[in-house]
Amino acid sequence: MIFTVAIDGPAAAGKGTISRAVAKRFGFRHLDTGLLYRAVGVKGGDPAEAARKLRPEDLERGDLRTLEAGQAASRVAAIPEVRAVLVEFQRRFARGEGGAVVDGRDIGTVICPEAEVKLYVTASPEVRAHRRWLEVGGDEGRVLAEVRERDARDMARAVSPLRAAEDAVVIDTSELGIAEAVELAISVVRERLPRG
Ligand code: DC
């Protein structure tokens, strides 16, 4: 069976949690595509070269989840050549045998427009910044500024900007508990699975 669940949305909206839960529930493979851009961002040097030379072990680095790595990822993600290098790997993962959950910014719009399920997970900038702040600590105002800056860059870039696909189901987690959001996502996937 080939079955792709594309999950897009801004930083800290709950994509990761929902993606992992959906993958676990249905036994699908999971790819967090943000990690690819983070790994390229922290490598330094020429970003397109870093993308071409990306190895599986680069995704295991311990410093990929920091705010700095997120900003570096968002910057290299605006470079068309970097995106072009990473497209094939993501497509192959998404359309491989056995069902896949792929989360990112452009999965339902560019990487896999034929995905059987498209979810767009979002929440207000304040709610997302608060969640990120609970994880990373520091000054909450700075975390909010960082969230807004990254949203602006990810949504305004010329190539593959962050936006919901027209046929995406929008899940707004501003006022939805994470357990409810996960249940909603699971019910959408269950409805679309081939029967029998
Ligand atoms: O999901 P994340 O916070 O790990 O993503 C980090 C950055 O990578 C994000 O700000 C934009 C970029 N990104 C992207 O442009 N396209 C993707 N499919 C995933 C991430």
py3Dmol code that shows the C-alpha trace and the ligand (Angstrom):
import py3Dmol

protein = """\
ATOM      1  CA  MET A   1       0.000   0.000   0.000  1.00  0.00           C
ATOM      2  CA  ILE A   2       1.216   3.502  -0.827  1.00  0.00           C
ATOM      3  CA  PHE A   3      -0.442   6.035   1.459  1.00  0.00           C
ATOM      4  CA  THR A   4       0.941   9.447   2.399  1.00  0.00           C
ATOM      5  CA  VAL A   5      -0.155  11.654   5.268  1.00  0.00           C
ATOM      6  CA  ALA A   6       1.222  15.162   4.636  1.00  0.00           C
ATOM      7  CA  ILE A   7       1.280  17.376   7.726  1.00  0.00           C
ATOM      8  CA  ASP A   8       2.210  21.034   7.284  1.00  0.00           C
ATOM      9  CA  GLY A   9       2.080  24.109   9.482  1.00  0.00           C
ATOM     10  CA  PRO A  10       4.145  26.730  11.307  1.00  0.00           C
ATOM     11  CA  ALA A  11       6.671  26.075  14.090  1.00  0.00           C
ATOM     12  CA  ALA A  12       5.403  24.760  17.427  1.00  0.00           C
ATOM     13  CA  ALA A  13       1.803  24.214  16.279  1.00  0.00           C
ATOM     14  CA  GLY A  14       1.890  20.555  17.337  1.00  0.00           C
ATOM     15  CA  LYS A  15       2.865  18.963  13.990  1.00  0.00           C
ATOM     16  CA  GLY A  16       5.579  16.806  15.530  1.00  0.00           C
ATOM     17  CA  THR A  17       3.390  15.355  18.267  1.00  0.00           C
ATOM     18  CA  ILE A  18       0.509  14.696  15.875  1.00  0.00           C
ATOM     19  CA  SER A  19       2.830  13.167  13.261  1.00  0.00           C
ATOM     20  CA  ARG A  20       4.450  10.789  15.711  1.00  0.00           C
ATOM     21  CA  ALA A  21       1.076   9.737  17.147  1.00  0.00           C
ATOM     22  CA  VAL A  22      -0.444   9.115  13.688  1.00  0.00           C
ATOM     23  CA  ALA A  23       2.624   7.131  12.563  1.00  0.00           C
ATOM     24  CA  LYS A  24       2.519   5.018  15.707  1.00  0.00           C
ATOM     25  CA  ARG A  25      -1.237   4.415  15.536  1.00  0.00           C
ATOM     26  CA  PHE A  26      -1.147   3.139  11.927  1.00  0.00           C
ATOM     27  CA  GLY A  27       2.385   1.664  11.890  1.00  0.00           C
ATOM     28  CA  PHE A  28       3.554   4.158   9.242  1.00  0.00           C
ATOM     29  CA  ARG A  29       7.097   5.451   8.723  1.00  0.00           C
ATOM     30  CA  HIS A  30       7.679   9.076   9.786  1.00  0.00           C
ATOM     31  CA  LEU A  31       9.922  11.796   8.365  1.00  0.00           C
ATOM     32  CA  ASP A  32      10.334  15.155  10.112  1.00  0.00           C
ATOM     33  CA  THR A  33      11.556  17.212   7.137  1.00  0.00           C
ATOM     34  CA  GLY A  34      12.465  20.181   9.367  1.00  0.00           C
ATOM     35  CA  LEU A  35      15.423  18.095  10.546  1.00  0.00           C
ATOM     36  CA  LEU A  36      16.838  18.045   6.996  1.00  0.00           C
ATOM     37  CA  TYR A  37      16.849  21.861   6.850  1.00  0.00           C
ATOM     38  CA  ARG A  38      18.144  22.121  10.416  1.00  0.00           C
ATOM     39  CA  ALA A  39      21.031  19.764   9.620  1.00  0.00           C
ATOM     40  CA  VAL A  40      21.919  21.809   6.522  1.00  0.00           C
ATOM     41  CA  GLY A  41      21.635  25.060   8.517  1.00  0.00           C
ATOM     42  CA  VAL A  42      24.005  24.015  11.292  1.00  0.00           C
ATOM     43  CA  LYS A  43      26.594  22.464   8.960  1.00  0.00           C
ATOM     44  CA  GLY A  44      27.894  25.846   7.820  1.00  0.00           C
ATOM     45  CA  GLY A  45      29.766  26.495   4.581  1.00  0.00           C
ATOM     46  CA  ASP A  46      27.899  26.567   1.282  1.00  0.00           C
ATOM     47  CA  PRO A  47      24.284  25.493   2.020  1.00  0.00           C
ATOM     48  CA  ALA A  48      23.669  23.793  -1.359  1.00  0.00           C
ATOM     49  CA  GLU A  49      26.895  21.814  -0.941  1.00  0.00           C
ATOM     50  CA  ALA A  50      25.897  20.925   2.633  1.00  0.00           C
ATOM     51  CA  ALA A  51      22.504  19.683   1.330  1.00  0.00           C
ATOM     52  CA  ARG A  52      24.182  17.529  -1.341  1.00  0.00           C
ATOM     53  CA  LYS A  53      26.521  16.008   1.237  1.00  0.00           C
ATOM     54  CA  LEU A  54      23.863  15.380   3.885  1.00  0.00           C
ATOM     55  CA  ARG A  55      24.242  11.966   5.536  1.00  0.00           C
ATOM     56  CA  PRO A  56      21.837  10.079   7.837  1.00  0.00           C
ATOM     57  CA  GLU A  57      24.194  10.650  10.796  1.00  0.00           C
ATOM     58  CA  ASP A  58      23.854  14.447  10.316  1.00  0.00           C
ATOM     59  CA  LEU A  59      20.225  14.067  11.440  1.00  0.00           C
ATOM     60  CA  GLU A  60      21.373  12.559  14.756  1.00  0.00           C
ATOM     61  CA  ARG A  61      23.219  15.678  15.982  1.00  0.00           C
ATOM     62  CA  GLY A  62      22.180  16.818  19.441  1.00  0.00           C
ATOM     63  CA  ASP A  63      21.976  20.526  18.581  1.00  0.00           C
ATOM     64  CA  LEU A  64      19.294  20.410  15.889  1.00  0.00           C
ATOM     65  CA  ARG A  65      16.377  21.396  18.143  1.00  0.00           C
ATOM     66  CA  THR A  66      17.749  24.742  19.353  1.00  0.00           C
ATOM     67  CA  LEU A  67      16.220  28.144  18.444  1.00  0.00           C
ATOM     68  CA  GLU A  68      19.434  28.973  16.570  1.00  0.00           C
ATOM     69  CA  ALA A  69      19.216  25.819  14.476  1.00  0.00           C
ATOM     70  CA  GLY A  70      15.582  26.697  13.703  1.00  0.00           C
ATOM     71  CA  GLN A  71      16.572  30.143  12.455  1.00  0.00           C
ATOM     72  CA  ALA A  72      19.491  28.736  10.440  1.00  0.00           C
ATOM     73  CA  ALA A  73      17.109  26.156   8.924  1.00  0.00           C
ATOM     74  CA  SER A  74      14.567  28.816   7.993  1.00  0.00           C
ATOM     75  CA  ARG A  75      17.312  30.836   6.231  1.00  0.00           C
ATOM     76  CA  VAL A  76      18.759  27.967   4.177  1.00  0.00           C
ATOM     77  CA  ALA A  77      15.206  26.779   3.397  1.00  0.00           C
ATOM     78  CA  ALA A  78      14.667  29.950   1.331  1.00  0.00           C
ATOM     79  CA  ILE A  79      17.490  28.959  -1.064  1.00  0.00           C
ATOM     80  CA  PRO A  80      15.939  27.254  -4.151  1.00  0.00           C
ATOM     81  CA  GLU A  81      18.969  25.009  -4.773  1.00  0.00           C
ATOM     82  CA  VAL A  82      18.854  23.644  -1.224  1.00  0.00           C
ATOM     83  CA  ARG A  83      15.169  22.762  -1.617  1.00  0.00           C
ATOM     84  CA  ALA A  84      15.781  21.198  -5.036  1.00  0.00           C
ATOM     85  CA  VAL A  85      18.484  18.908  -3.622  1.00  0.00           C
ATOM     86  CA  LEU A  86      16.197  17.701  -0.808  1.00  0.00           C
ATOM     87  CA  VAL A  87      13.041  17.133  -2.900  1.00  0.00           C
ATOM     88  CA  GLU A  88      13.833  13.665  -4.286  1.00  0.00           C
ATOM     89  CA  PHE A  89      14.671  12.107  -0.939  1.00  0.00           C
ATOM     90  CA  GLN A  90      11.420  13.419   0.568  1.00  0.00           C
ATOM     91  CA  ARG A  91       9.313  12.232  -2.408  1.00  0.00           C
ATOM     92  CA  ARG A  92      10.833   8.771  -2.304  1.00  0.00           C
ATOM     93  CA  PHE A  93      10.165   8.535   1.419  1.00  0.00           C
ATOM     94  CA  ALA A  94       6.571   9.758   1.007  1.00  0.00           C
ATOM     95  CA  ARG A  95       5.680   7.373  -1.831  1.00  0.00           C
ATOM     96  CA  GLY A  96       7.602   4.320  -0.600  1.00  0.00           C
ATOM     97  CA  GLU A  97       5.758   1.114   0.201  1.00  0.00           C
ATOM     98  CA  GLY A  98       4.009   0.893   3.561  1.00  0.00           C
ATOM     99  CA  GLY A  99       2.450   4.237   4.452  1.00  0.00           C
ATOM    100  CA  ALA A 100       4.286   7.399   5.492  1.00  0.00           C
ATOM    101  CA  VAL A 101       3.707  10.457   7.607  1.00  0.00           C
ATOM    102  CA  VAL A 102       5.773  13.400   6.359  1.00  0.00           C
ATOM    103  CA  ASP A 103       5.704  16.692   8.223  1.00  0.00           C
ATOM    104  CA  GLY A 104       7.041  20.082   7.186  1.00  0.00           C
ATOM    105  CA  ARG A 105       5.946  23.272   5.418  1.00  0.00           C
ATOM    106  CA  ASP A 106       5.408  22.290   1.772  1.00  0.00           C
ATOM    107  CA  ILE A 107       4.588  18.591   1.882  1.00  0.00           C
ATOM    108  CA  GLY A 108       0.950  18.838   0.736  1.00  0.00           C
ATOM    109  CA  THR A 109       1.630  21.664  -1.731  1.00  0.00           C
ATOM    110  CA  VAL A 110       4.969  20.790  -3.376  1.00  0.00           C
ATOM    111  CA  ILE A 111       6.586  17.558  -2.173  1.00  0.00           C
ATOM    112  CA  CYS A 112       3.527  15.343  -2.366  1.00  0.00           C
ATOM    113  CA  PRO A 113       0.442  17.078  -3.826  1.00  0.00           C
ATOM    114  CA  GLU A 114      -1.038  13.608  -4.413  1.00  0.00           C
ATOM    115  CA  ALA A 115      -0.970  12.740  -0.678  1.00  0.00           C
ATOM    116  CA  GLU A 116      -4.046  10.770   0.382  1.00  0.00           C
ATOM    117  CA  VAL A 117      -4.387  12.898   3.545  1.00  0.00           C
ATOM    118  CA  LYS A 118      -3.302  16.520   4.006  1.00  0.00           C
ATOM    119  CA  LEU A 119      -3.455  18.182   7.387  1.00  0.00           C
ATOM    120  CA  TYR A 120      -2.559  21.794   8.139  1.00  0.00           C
ATOM    121  CA  VAL A 121      -1.815  22.138  11.848  1.00  0.00           C
ATOM    122  CA  THR A 122      -1.745  25.674  13.155  1.00  0.00           C
ATOM    123  CA  ALA A 123      -2.235  27.846  16.271  1.00  0.00           C
ATOM    124  CA  SER A 124      -1.907  31.521  17.139  1.00  0.00           C
ATOM    125  CA  PRO A 125       1.669  32.881  17.387  1.00  0.00           C
ATOM    126  CA  GLU A 126       1.158  33.577  21.112  1.00  0.00           C
ATOM    127  CA  VAL A 127       0.083  30.020  21.887  1.00  0.00           C
ATOM    128  CA  ARG A 128       2.943  28.571  19.836  1.00  0.00           C
ATOM    129  CA  ALA A 129       5.505  30.877  21.443  1.00  0.00           C
ATOM    130  CA  HIS A 130       4.244  29.925  24.903  1.00  0.00           C
ATOM    131  CA  ARG A 131       4.646  26.216  24.109  1.00  0.00           C
ATOM    132  CA  ARG A 132       8.123  26.733  22.686  1.00  0.00           C
ATOM    133  CA  TRP A 133       9.054  28.818  25.748  1.00  0.00           C
ATOM    134  CA  LEU A 134       7.945  26.003  28.102  1.00  0.00           C
ATOM    135  CA  GLU A 135      10.456  23.776  26.273  1.00  0.00           C
ATOM    136  CA  VAL A 136      13.407  26.134  25.879  1.00  0.00           C
ATOM    137  CA  GLY A 137      12.927  28.658  28.738  1.00  0.00           C
ATOM    138  CA  GLY A 138      14.546  32.112  28.647  1.00  0.00           C
ATOM    139  CA  ASP A 139      12.643  35.280  27.766  1.00  0.00           C
ATOM    140  CA  GLU A 140       9.115  34.551  26.466  1.00  0.00           C
ATOM    141  CA  GLY A 141       9.002  37.859  24.540  1.00  0.00           C
ATOM    142  CA  ARG A 142      12.108  36.872  22.656  1.00  0.00           C
ATOM    143  CA  VAL A 143      10.643  33.455  21.837  1.00  0.00           C
ATOM    144  CA  LEU A 144       7.487  35.175  20.464  1.00  0.00           C
ATOM    145  CA  ALA A 145       9.615  37.511  18.335  1.00  0.00           C
ATOM    146  CA  GLU A 146      11.519  34.499  17.044  1.00  0.00           C
ATOM    147  CA  VAL A 147       8.293  32.651  16.171  1.00  0.00           C
ATOM    148  CA  ARG A 148       6.957  35.692  14.276  1.00  0.00           C
ATOM    149  CA  GLU A 149      10.247  36.181  12.445  1.00  0.00           C
ATOM    150  CA  ARG A 150      10.360  32.543  11.329  1.00  0.00           C
ATOM    151  CA  ASP A 151       6.655  32.602  10.273  1.00  0.00           C
ATOM    152  CA  ALA A 152       7.245  35.719   8.196  1.00  0.00           C
ATOM    153  CA  ARG A 153      10.278  34.226   6.459  1.00  0.00           C
ATOM    154  CA  ASP A 154       8.662  30.812   5.865  1.00  0.00           C
ATOM    155  CA  MET A 155       5.430  32.342   4.501  1.00  0.00           C
ATOM    156  CA  ALA A 156       6.985  35.084   2.371  1.00  0.00           C
ATOM    157  CA  ARG A 157       9.732  33.183   0.582  1.00  0.00           C
ATOM    158  CA  ALA A 158       9.408  32.860  -3.198  1.00  0.00           C
ATOM    159  CA  VAL A 159       9.997  29.126  -3.339  1.00  0.00           C
ATOM    160  CA  SER A 160       7.585  26.686  -1.653  1.00  0.00           C
ATOM    161  CA  PRO A 161       6.200  29.151   0.922  1.00  0.00           C
ATOM    162  CA  LEU A 162       4.306  27.836   3.935  1.00  0.00           C
ATOM    163  CA  ARG A 163       0.597  27.707   3.162  1.00  0.00           C
ATOM    164  CA  ALA A 164      -2.273  25.272   3.533  1.00  0.00           C
ATOM    165  CA  ALA A 165      -3.048  23.167   0.452  1.00  0.00           C
ATOM    166  CA  GLU A 166      -6.566  23.872  -0.821  1.00  0.00           C
ATOM    167  CA  ASP A 167      -7.647  20.350   0.044  1.00  0.00           C
ATOM    168  CA  ALA A 168      -6.000  20.260   3.495  1.00  0.00           C
ATOM    169  CA  VAL A 169      -7.994  19.668   6.677  1.00  0.00           C
ATOM    170  CA  VAL A 170      -7.079  22.523   9.038  1.00  0.00           C
ATOM    171  CA  ILE A 171      -6.504  21.626  12.697  1.00  0.00           C
ATOM    172  CA  ASP A 172      -6.193  24.711  14.892  1.00  0.00           C
ATOM    173  CA  THR A 173      -4.588  23.693  18.171  1.00  0.00           C
ATOM    174  CA  SER A 174      -4.922  27.132  19.844  1.00  0.00           C
ATOM    175  CA  GLU A 175      -7.811  25.922  21.942  1.00  0.00           C
ATOM    176  CA  LEU A 176      -7.699  22.218  21.278  1.00  0.00           C
ATOM    177  CA  GLY A 177      -5.853  19.991  23.741  1.00  0.00           C
ATOM    178  CA  ILE A 178      -3.126  17.920  22.176  1.00  0.00           C
ATOM    179  CA  ALA A 179      -5.011  14.679  22.868  1.00  0.00           C
ATOM    180  CA  GLU A 180      -8.080  16.029  21.026  1.00  0.00           C
ATOM    181  CA  ALA A 181      -5.953  17.244  18.113  1.00  0.00           C
ATOM    182  CA  VAL A 182      -4.329  13.807  17.845  1.00  0.00           C
ATOM    183  CA  GLU A 183      -7.751  12.102  17.909  1.00  0.00           C
ATOM    184  CA  LEU A 184      -9.037  14.416  15.187  1.00  0.00           C
ATOM    185  CA  ALA A 185      -6.000  13.706  12.986  1.00  0.00           C
ATOM    186  CA  ILE A 186      -6.359   9.953  13.530  1.00  0.00           C
ATOM    187  CA  SER A 187     -10.051  10.038  12.606  1.00  0.00           C
ATOM    188  CA  VAL A 188      -9.313  11.905   9.339  1.00  0.00           C
ATOM    189  CA  VAL A 189      -6.650   9.328   8.403  1.00  0.00           C
ATOM    190  CA  ARG A 190      -8.893   6.395   9.350  1.00  0.00           C
ATOM    191  CA  GLU A 191     -11.678   7.683   7.081  1.00  0.00           C
ATOM    192  CA  ARG A 192      -9.348   7.855   4.082  1.00  0.00           C
ATOM    193  CA  LEU A 193      -7.631   4.490   4.493  1.00  0.00           C
ATOM    194  CA  PRO A 194      -8.522   1.930   1.830  1.00  0.00           C
ATOM    195  CA  ARG A 195     -11.099  -0.491   3.218  1.00  0.00           C
ATOM    196  CA  GLY A 196     -10.674  -4.218   3.511  1.00  0.00           C
TER     197      GLY A 196
END
"""
ligand_1 = """\
20
DC
O 9.652 22.218 11.467
P 10.958 22.874 11.961
O 10.727 23.944 12.984
O 11.952 21.868 12.406
O 11.557 23.585 10.634
C 12.714 24.392 10.673
C 12.739 25.308 9.468
O 12.962 24.545 8.272
C 11.449 26.081 9.218
O 11.474 27.348 9.850
C 11.378 26.201 7.719
C 12.191 25.062 7.200
N 11.386 23.981 6.618
C 10.953 24.144 5.318
O 11.188 25.192 4.729
N 10.286 23.149 4.693
C 9.998 22.005 5.340
N 9.342 21.035 4.693
C 10.402 21.828 6.690
C 11.088 22.848 7.302
"""
view = py3Dmol.view(width=600, height=400)
view.addModel(protein, "pdb")
view.setStyle({"model": 0}, {"cartoon": {"style": "trace"}})
view.addModel(ligand_1, "xyz")
view.setStyle({"model": 1}, {"stick": {}})
view.zoomTo()
view.show()
